[in-house]
Amino acid sequence: MKISYFDSYADLSLQAAQMIAHEVMNNPDLLFCAATGGSPTGMYAEMKKSETVSPGLYQKMRVIKMDEWGIIPLSHPDSCESYLNQHLLGPLQISPDRYIGFDTAPEVQAQECERIETYIDKNGPFDICILGLGKNGHIAFNEPAESLVTEFHKATLAPTTIQHDPSLSQGPEPAYGLCVGMRGIMQTKKIIFLVTGKGKQDAIRAILSGGITTQLPASFLWMHPNVECLIDRNSL
């Protein structure tokens, strides 16, 4: 893992966007696994700026959604689907035929997991995967556990993952999501790991120690040959 430190979130976001632009210039139709949340928002804004300078830069890029909350519908403003439409798909003019999304509705979960895993098997590996860091060390919705799931799957979410939005745990079963498994992540050609945000100091210290454990899923990134870890000093 190559670690770089930045004095501000803005600097981190700009560097991540420049890395992506470089990759897209060399491979316009690359397969991009897109994270959501606060960590990549600035990066997506910087990508839009570069698209303004170079119109159409990202229009051939294929985007696959990394994960999605359960319980709430895709139309909910807090869904990952809504986030991607607002921050990535719309601004970069990614056409619907170049976007691979999925639903978490109870009646389609099993089919969606099988469909997305089949797509990854046939079209992967991802060329770029964007990852943020959860407060408990999770990546995507791969939560700390005795063992980690390799394939695209339904994941039970930890309390720290859903604490920002009570509506995510107001269903008839424990809060869940669907997400890319560890195999999809670890087979990615290039990972951009964005480490920013408050309340993550313990997870960051644990990762920087270099140890690898299923209780800290992000620690498995030490085993990947091409990870750019960008750390915002304000999160330390």
C-alpha angles and dihedrals in degrees: 000000000000109000124202126179126214131195093220142022088241092058091047092050093049093050092049091050092050090052091053093046090053092052093047092051088057095041112020097183096046120150109250121195105207126211124200135208135067098314099067099033094094091045091054090050090053090049089056090053091053090047089055089055092043107030114212094017093135102027095103094046116113114223127200122188112240100207145344136207119249125224096033118081123246089252092061112112090233095053120113087236091060091046094052093047090053101041107025120008097045100039093045094041095236105177119230092248089061095051124085111197135158142203128237098203109139095242094056105035098103093046092046093051091051093045095051094043089051091050091051091048092051100038105025167124099091113247092209129014121189115209134184126193123248120217089249093046098264124148118207100337093316097127128194109280144143088268134010127231116243101199135056104286154156109272129197107227127230120237091248090057096056101032094104093062121036091191089072091070100041097098134100093265136039115293111277144171139189117243149164111272129233094266092059090049097045094047092055115120095223128012123197107199113196113201110189140118137073128290096032100102095110093049091047093050091049092051094047089053087073098229119137121219139149086234086070106038093184089063088073088073087079086073094056117094098218115039123142105200110195113192125195106217089214089068094058 
